[in-house]
Amino acid sequence: MDIRQIEYFAEVARQLNFTRAASILHISQPSLSKTMKNLEDELGVTLFYRGTKQLALTDAGQAFLVNAKNVLDAFENLTTELNDVIDLKRGEIKIGIPPIIGAVFFSKLISRYKEAYPSINILLTEVGTNKIKTGVSEGELDIGLICNLPVPQENFETIKLLKDPLMLIVHKDDPLARKKTIDFSDIRKEPFILYRHDFSLHDKIVQECDKHGFSPNIVCESSQKDFMIEMVEAKLGVALLPSKICERITNEQIIAIPFNKPAVNLELGMIWKKDRYLPFAVREFIEMSGEGAEMK
């Protein structure tokens, strides 16, 4: 028994006439009659009384019709739902983001995607890079945004999204606040509010300090950009944040200064697992991300 036989049976039951049903189904009347006879033989029951003037359902036919309608309704719901998924009308995307980044770097992308596909749910989870890699690898996350892309031998596909230079943020009372631009050597004596040591930017900043002949005086480490900004506001030190974050700082006590020669950049990438089936919604999000990537 297949869905086609059930559909044919339901139409014959509606019309109670093989000729009319065959016309609606766009098949020949003999072919439809044969299909119904094969269905009866398969079920071992008679579904129709075949009188000389009138076709009627038997008791078995009545019982089969009730269940046939349920099957056809379920099949229609299934195909409709699959088409909705294919057409990106439904679904969800689970994305992992590092807490230091937040949504600032891809809020425009999310807005554009939600405008195109409003019924797709986007679930954001703030976790560190290592947990993002694990989540993507184990299927708990569809996509991960990370600051240091995996080495090629890892089991991830990647897209480079952007390269954003770091800027220095200082309290407005700091003498450095009077500068329009700054050199790395200018901050050798400043106390640093730095990223936690397990963040890739931590190592990049320390390495750049070393290139300029000094070790940073680290007074605080954090994974939260808002906390780092608050520490600078409290005059506990200076911090280096990506320019896109600095552009959004509205605190009048904070001054953001670009470097003359940007040496440290936030390199943001997107990862997903190699050789894993990706739902249509996820694939479209990745494609849209690639189209909007800022890194050239």
TORKOL-4160 file (C-alpha; in steps of 0.2 Angstrom, whole numbers, padded with zeros to 4 digits, m for minus):
296
<pt num="1" X="0000" Y="0000" Z="0000"/>
<pt num="2" X="0006" Y="0017" Z="m0004"/>
<pt num="3" X="0000" Y="0035" Z="m0002"/>
<pt num="4" X="m0006" Y="0035" Z="m0020"/>
<pt num="5" X="m0018" Y="0021" Z="m0017"/>
<pt num="6" X="m0025" Y="0030" Z="m0002"/>
<pt num="7" X="m0027" Y="0046" Z="m0012"/>
<pt num="8" X="m0036" Y="0036" Z="m0026"/>
<pt num="9" X="m0047" Y="0027" Z="m0013"/>
<pt num="10" X="m0052" Y="0043" Z="m0005"/>
<pt num="11" X="m0057" Y="0051" Z="m0021"/>
<pt num="12" X="m0067" Y="0036" Z="m0027"/>
<pt num="13" X="m0076" Y="0037" Z="m0009"/>
<pt num="14" X="m0080" Y="0055" Z="m0012"/>
<pt num="15" X="m0087" Y="0053" Z="m0029"/>
<pt num="16" X="m0094" Y="0036" Z="m0027"/>
<pt num="17" X="m0091" Y="0035" Z="m0046"/>
<pt num="18" X="m0076" Y="0027" Z="m0054"/>
<pt num="19" X="m0078" Y="0038" Z="m0070"/>
<pt num="20" X="m0079" Y="0055" Z="m0061"/>
<pt num="21" X="m0065" Y="0050" Z="m0049"/>
<pt num="22" X="m0054" Y="0045" Z="m0063"/>
<pt num="23" X="m0057" Y="0061" Z="m0072"/>
<pt num="24" X="m0052" Y="0071" Z="m0057"/>
<pt num="25" X="m0037" Y="0061" Z="m0054"/>
<pt num="26" X="m0032" Y="0062" Z="m0072"/>
<pt num="27" X="m0030" Y="0043" Z="m0075"/>
<pt num="28" X="m0040" Y="0031" Z="m0085"/>
<pt num="29" X="m0056" Y="0022" Z="m0077"/>
<pt num="30" X="m0049" Y="0005" Z="m0080"/>
<pt num="31" X="m0033" Y="0009" Z="m0072"/>
<pt num="32" X="m0042" Y="0016" Z="m0056"/>
<pt num="33" X="m0053" Y="0001" Z="m0055"/>
<pt num="34" X="m0038" Y="m0010" Z="m0056"/>
<pt num="35" X="m0029" Y="0000" Z="m0042"/>
<pt num="36" X="m0044" Y="m0001" Z="m0031"/>
<pt num="37" X="m0045" Y="m0020" Z="m0034"/>
<pt num="38" X="m0027" Y="m0022" Z="m0030"/>
<pt num="39" X="m0029" Y="m0012" Z="m0013"/>
<pt num="40" X="m0044" Y="m0023" Z="m0008"/>
<pt num="41" X="m0034" Y="m0039" Z="m0012"/>
<pt num="42" X="m0020" Y="m0032" Z="m0002"/>
<pt num="43" X="m0031" Y="m0028" Z="0013"/>
<pt num="44" X="m0041" Y="m0044" Z="0011"/>
<pt num="45" X="m0058" Y="m0034" Z="0012"/>
<pt num="46" X="m0071" Y="m0027" Z="0000"/>
<pt num="47" X="m0071" Y="m0008" Z="0001"/>
<pt num="48" X="m0085" Y="m0005" Z="m0011"/>
<pt num="49" X="m0102" Y="m0012" Z="m0016"/>
<pt num="50" X="m0102" Y="m0012" Z="m0035"/>
<pt num="51" X="m0120" Y="m0011" Z="m0040"/>
<pt num="52" X="m0127" Y="m0009" Z="m0057"/>
<pt num="53" X="m0132" Y="0009" Z="m0054"/>
<pt num="54" X="m0123" Y="0015" Z="m0038"/>
<pt num="55" X="m0106" Y="0013" Z="m0030"/>
<pt num="56" X="m0106" Y="0012" Z="m0011"/>
<pt num="57" X="m0094" Y="0010" Z="0003"/>
<pt num="58" X="m0095" Y="m0006" Z="0013"/>
<pt num="59" X="m0093" Y="m0006" Z="0032"/>
<pt num="60" X="m0074" Y="m0010" Z="0030"/>
<pt num="61" X="m0074" Y="0004" Z="0017"/>
<pt num="62" X="m0081" Y="0016" Z="0029"/>
<pt num="63" X="m0068" Y="0011" Z="0043"/>
<pt num="64" X="m0054" Y="0013" Z="0030"/>
<pt num="65" X="m0060" Y="0030" Z="0024"/>
<pt num="66" X="m0059" Y="0037" Z="0042"/>
<pt num="67" X="m0041" Y="0031" Z="0044"/>
<pt num="68" X="m0037" Y="0036" Z="0026"/>
<pt num="69" X="m0042" Y="0054" Z="0029"/>
<pt num="70" X="m0030" Y="0054" Z="0044"/>
<pt num="71" X="m0016" Y="0047" Z="0034"/>
<pt num="72" X="m0019" Y="0060" Z="0020"/>
<pt num="73" X="m0020" Y="0074" Z="0032"/>
<pt num="74" X="m0004" Y="0069" Z="0041"/>
<pt num="75" X="0005" Y="0067" Z="0024"/>
<pt num="76" X="m0001" Y="0085" Z="0019"/>
<pt num="77" X="0005" Y="0092" Z="0035"/>
<pt num="78" X="0022" Y="0083" Z="0033"/>
<pt num="79" X="0025" Y="0089" Z="0015"/>
<pt num="80" X="0019" Y="0107" Z="0020"/>
<pt num="81" X="0031" Y="0107" Z="0035"/>
<pt num="82" X="0045" Y="0101" Z="0024"/>
<pt num="83" X="0041" Y="0114" Z="0011"/>
<pt num="84" X="0041" Y="0127" Z="0024"/>
<pt num="85" X="0058" Y="0122" Z="0030"/>
<pt num="86" X="0065" Y="0121" Z="0012"/>
<pt num="87" X="0057" Y="0138" Z="0009"/>
<pt num="88" X="0065" Y="0145" Z="0026"/>
<pt num="89" X="0048" Y="0149" Z="0033"/>
<pt num="90" X="0052" Y="0139" Z="0049"/>
<pt num="91" X="0066" Y="0132" Z="0059"/>
<pt num="92" X="0080" Y="0139" Z="0071"/>
<pt num="93" X="0099" Y="0142" Z="0071"/>
<pt num="94" X="0109" Y="0140" Z="0086"/>
<pt num="95" X="0124" Y="0151" Z="0087"/>
<pt num="96" X="0138" Y="0152" Z="0099"/>
<pt num="97" X="0147" Y="0169" Z="0102"/>
<pt num="98" X="0161" Y="0174" Z="0114"/>
<pt num="99" X="0155" Y="0186" Z="0128"/>
<pt num="100" X="0168" Y="0199" Z="0123"/>
<pt num="101" X="0160" Y="0201" Z="0106"/>
<pt num="102" X="0141" Y="0201" Z="0109"/>
<pt num="103" X="0130" Y="0204" Z="0095"/>
<pt num="104" X="0138" Y="0221" Z="0090"/>
<pt num="105" X="0148" Y="0213" Z="0076"/>
<pt num="106" X="0133" Y="0204" Z="0067"/>
<pt num="107" X="0118" Y="0213" Z="0073"/>
<pt num="108" X="0115" Y="0220" Z="0055"/>
<pt num="109" X="0117" Y="0203" Z="0048"/>
<pt num="110" X="0104" Y="0196" Z="0060"/>
<pt num="111" X="0092" Y="0210" Z="0057"/>
<pt num="112" X="0094" Y="0207" Z="0038"/>
<pt num="113" X="0091" Y="0188" Z="0040"/>
<pt num="114" X="0076" Y="0191" Z="0051"/>
<pt num="115" X="0068" Y="0203" Z="0039"/>
<pt num="116" X="0070" Y="0190" Z="0025"/>
<pt num="117" X="0065" Y="0175" Z="0036"/>
<pt num="118" X="0055" Y="0181" Z="0051"/>
<pt num="119" X="0049" Y="0164" Z="0057"/>
<pt num="120" X="0067" Y="0157" Z="0059"/>
<pt num="121" X="0072" Y="0158" Z="0077"/>
<pt num="122" X="0090" Y="0163" Z="0081"/>
<pt num="123" X="0096" Y="0157" Z="0098"/>
<pt num="124" X="0112" Y="0165" Z="0104"/>
<pt num="125" X="0123" Y="0157" Z="0117"/>
<pt num="126" X="0138" Y="0167" Z="0125"/>
<pt num="127" X="0152" Y="0155" Z="0128"/>
<pt num="128" X="0171" Y="0155" Z="0126"/>
<pt num="129" X="0180" Y="0150" Z="0110"/>
<pt num="130" X="0184" Y="0132" Z="0116"/>
<pt num="131" X="0166" Y="0129" Z="0121"/>
<pt num="132" X="0160" Y="0135" Z="0105"/>
<pt num="133" X="0172" Y="0123" Z="0095"/>
<pt num="134" X="0166" Y="0109" Z="0106"/>
<pt num="135" X="0147" Y="0114" Z="0104"/>
<pt num="136" X="0149" Y="0115" Z="0085"/>
<pt num="137" X="0159" Y="0099" Z="0084"/>
<pt num="138" X="0146" Y="0089" Z="0095"/>
<pt num="139" X="0131" Y="0097" Z="0086"/>
<pt num="140" X="0125" Y="0108" Z="0101"/>
<pt num="141" X="0128" Y="0123" Z="0090"/>
<pt num="142" X="0125" Y="0125" Z="0072"/>
<pt num="143" X="0137" Y="0140" Z="0070"/>
<pt num="144" X="0151" Y="0147" Z="0080"/>
<pt num="145" X="0158" Y="0165" Z="0080"/>
<pt num="146" X="0176" Y="0165" Z="0086"/>
<pt num="147" X="0191" Y="0177" Z="0087"/>
<pt num="148" X="0204" Y="0164" Z="0081"/>
<pt num="149" X="0200" Y="0153" Z="0067"/>
<pt num="150" X="0204" Y="0134" Z="0069"/>
<pt num="151" X="0219" Y="0127" Z="0060"/>
<pt num="152" X="0216" Y="0119" Z="0044"/>
<pt num="153" X="0216" Y="0101" Z="0050"/>
<pt num="154" X="0202" Y="0104" Z="0062"/>
<pt num="155" X="0185" Y="0097" Z="0057"/>
<pt num="156" X="0177" Y="0114" Z="0053"/>
<pt num="157" X="0172" Y="0124" Z="0038"/>
<pt num="158" X="0176" Y="0143" Z="0040"/>
<pt num="159" X="0172" Y="0160" Z="0034"/>
<pt num="160" X="0182" Y="0176" Z="0038"/>
<pt num="161" X="0170" Y="0189" Z="0043"/>
<pt num="162" X="0180" Y="0205" Z="0047"/>
<pt num="163" X="0196" Y="0212" Z="0053"/>
<pt num="164" X="0193" Y="0226" Z="0066"/>
<pt num="165" X="0208" Y="0236" Z="0073"/>
<pt num="166" X="0209" Y="0239" Z="0092"/>
<pt num="167" X="0208" Y="0256" Z="0099"/>
<pt num="168" X="0214" Y="0262" Z="0116"/>
<pt num="169" X="0200" Y="0268" Z="0128"/>
<pt num="170" X="0205" Y="0280" Z="0142"/>
<pt num="171" X="0197" Y="0291" Z="0155"/>
<pt num="172" X="0195" Y="0308" Z="0149"/>
<pt num="173" X="0206" Y="0315" Z="0163"/>
<pt num="174" X="0220" Y="0304" Z="0157"/>
<pt num="175" X="0234" Y="0314" Z="0149"/>
<pt num="176" X="0233" Y="0302" Z="0134"/>
<pt num="177" X="0215" Y="0308" Z="0131"/>
<pt num="178" X="0222" Y="0324" Z="0123"/>
<pt num="179" X="0230" Y="0314" Z="0109"/>
<pt num="180" X="0221" Y="0312" Z="0092"/>
<pt num="181" X="0231" Y="0296" Z="0088"/>
<pt num="182" X="0243" Y="0286" Z="0098"/>
<pt num="183" X="0258" Y="0274" Z="0097"/>
<pt num="184" X="0259" Y="0258" Z="0106"/>
<pt num="185" X="0275" Y="0264" Z="0115"/>
<pt num="186" X="0264" Y="0278" Z="0123"/>
<pt num="187" X="0255" Y="0266" Z="0134"/>
<pt num="188" X="0270" Y="0257" Z="0141"/>
<pt num="189" X="0268" Y="0265" Z="0158"/>
<pt num="190" X="0249" Y="0263" Z="0159"/>
<pt num="191" X="0240" Y="0250" Z="0169"/>
<pt num="192" X="0230" Y="0238" Z="0158"/>
<pt num="193" X="0212" Y="0232" Z="0159"/>
<pt num="194" X="0215" Y="0216" Z="0148"/>
<pt num="195" X="0206" Y="0202" Z="0141"/>
<pt num="196" X="0207" Y="0186" Z="0150"/>
<pt num="197" X="0222" Y="0175" Z="0146"/>
<pt num="198" X="0211" Y="0162" Z="0137"/>
<pt num="199" X="0206" Y="0175" Z="0124"/>
<pt num="200" X="0217" Y="0176" Z="0109"/>
<pt num="201" X="0217" Y="0195" Z="0110"/>
<pt num="202" X="0226" Y="0194" Z="0127"/>
<pt num="203" X="0241" Y="0185" Z="0119"/>
<pt num="204" X="0241" Y="0197" Z="0104"/>
<pt num="205" X="0242" Y="0212" Z="0115"/>
<pt num="206" X="0255" Y="0205" Z="0126"/>
<pt num="207" X="0266" Y="0201" Z="0110"/>
<pt num="208" X="0264" Y="0218" Z="0103"/>
<pt num="209" X="0269" Y="0226" Z="0120"/>
<pt num="210" X="0284" Y="0214" Z="0119"/>
<pt num="211" X="0289" Y="0220" Z="0102"/>
<pt num="212" X="0289" Y="0238" Z="0109"/>
<pt num="213" X="0301" Y="0233" Z="0123"/>
<pt num="214" X="0289" Y="0232" Z="0138"/>
<pt num="215" X="0278" Y="0220" Z="0148"/>
<pt num="216" X="0260" Y="0227" Z="0151"/>
<pt num="217" X="0256" Y="0231" Z="0169"/>
<pt num="218" X="0240" Y="0220" Z="0170"/>
<pt num="219" X="0229" Y="0226" Z="0184"/>
<pt num="220" X="0213" Y="0217" Z="0179"/>
<pt num="221" X="0207" Y="0203" Z="0167"/>
<pt num="222" X="0190" Y="0201" Z="0160"/>
<pt num="223" X="0179" Y="0193" Z="0147"/>
<pt num="224" X="0166" Y="0206" Z="0148"/>
<pt num="225" X="0168" Y="0222" Z="0138"/>
<pt num="226" X="0156" Y="0232" Z="0148"/>
<pt num="227" X="0166" Y="0228" Z="0164"/>
<pt num="228" X="0182" Y="0233" Z="0155"/>
<pt num="229" X="0174" Y="0250" Z="0151"/>
<pt num="230" X="0168" Y="0252" Z="0169"/>
<pt num="231" X="0185" Y="0249" Z="0175"/>
<pt num="232" X="0192" Y="0262" Z="0164"/>
<pt num="233" X="0178" Y="0274" Z="0169"/>
<pt num="234" X="0184" Y="0271" Z="0187"/>
<pt num="235" X="0202" Y="0276" Z="0182"/>
<pt num="236" X="0209" Y="0259" Z="0186"/>
<pt num="237" X="0218" Y="0258" Z="0169"/>
<pt num="238" X="0217" Y="0258" Z="0150"/>
<pt num="239" X="0209" Y="0245" Z="0139"/>
<pt num="240" X="0210" Y="0240" Z="0121"/>
<pt num="241" X="0194" Y="0236" Z="0112"/>
<pt num="242" X="0189" Y="0234" Z="0094"/>
<pt num="243" X="0184" Y="0249" Z="0085"/>
<pt num="244" X="0166" Y="0243" Z="0082"/>
<pt num="245" X="0164" Y="0242" Z="0101"/>
<pt num="246" X="0172" Y="0259" Z="0104"/>
<pt num="247" X="0160" Y="0267" Z="0091"/>
<pt num="248" X="0146" Y="0262" Z="0102"/>
<pt num="249" X="0152" Y="0268" Z="0119"/>
<pt num="250" X="0141" Y="0283" Z="0124"/>
<pt num="251" X="0149" Y="0286" Z="0141"/>
<pt num="252" X="0156" Y="0304" Z="0141"/>
<pt num="253" X="0170" Y="0299" Z="0153"/>
<pt num="254" X="0178" Y="0288" Z="0140"/>
<pt num="255" X="0189" Y="0293" Z="0126"/>
<pt num="256" X="0193" Y="0281" Z="0112"/>
<pt num="257" X="0209" Y="0284" Z="0102"/>
<pt num="258" X="0215" Y="0275" Z="0086"/>
<pt num="259" X="0233" Y="0269" Z="0084"/>
<pt num="260" X="0244" Y="0277" Z="0071"/>
<pt num="261" X="0248" Y="0260" Z="0065"/>
<pt num="262" X="0235" Y="0248" Z="0070"/>
<pt num="263" X="0245" Y="0232" Z="0075"/>
<pt num="264" X="0232" Y="0222" Z="0084"/>
<pt num="265" X="0216" Y="0217" Z="0076"/>
<pt num="266" X="0201" Y="0207" Z="0081"/>
<pt num="267" X="0199" Y="0194" Z="0067"/>
<pt num="268" X="0182" Y="0187" Z="0068"/>
<pt num="269" X="0177" Y="0171" Z="0059"/>
<pt num="270" X="0162" Y="0159" Z="0058"/>
<pt num="271" X="0164" Y="0140" Z="0059"/>
<pt num="272" X="0153" Y="0125" Z="0056"/>
<pt num="273" X="0156" Y="0107" Z="0056"/>
<pt num="274" X="0163" Y="0099" Z="0041"/>
<pt num="275" X="0153" Y="0085" Z="0032"/>
<pt num="276" X="0138" Y="0087" Z="0043"/>
<pt num="277" X="0121" Y="0090" Z="0036"/>
<pt num="278" X="0116" Y="0108" Z="0038"/>
<pt num="279" X="0097" Y="0113" Z="0039"/>
<pt num="280" X="0091" Y="0125" Z="0025"/>
<pt num="281" X="0090" Y="0139" Z="0037"/>
<pt num="282" X="0108" Y="0137" Z="0043"/>
<pt num="283" X="0114" Y="0136" Z="0025"/>
<pt num="284" X="0106" Y="0152" Z="0020"/>
<pt num="285" X="0112" Y="0161" Z="0036"/>
<pt num="286" X="0130" Y="0155" Z="0031"/>
<pt num="287" X="0128" Y="0161" Z="0013"/>
<pt num="288" X="0121" Y="0178" Z="0019"/>
<pt num="289" X="0136" Y="0179" Z="0031"/>
<pt num="290" X="0148" Y="0176" Z="0017"/>
<pt num="291" X="0140" Y="0189" Z="0006"/>
<pt num="292" X="0141" Y="0202" Z="0020"/>
<pt num="293" X="0159" Y="0198" Z="0025"/>
<pt num="294" X="0169" Y="0213" Z="0028"/>
<pt num="295" X="0186" Y="0205" Z="0027"/>
<pt num="296" X="0193" Y="0207" Z="0009"/>
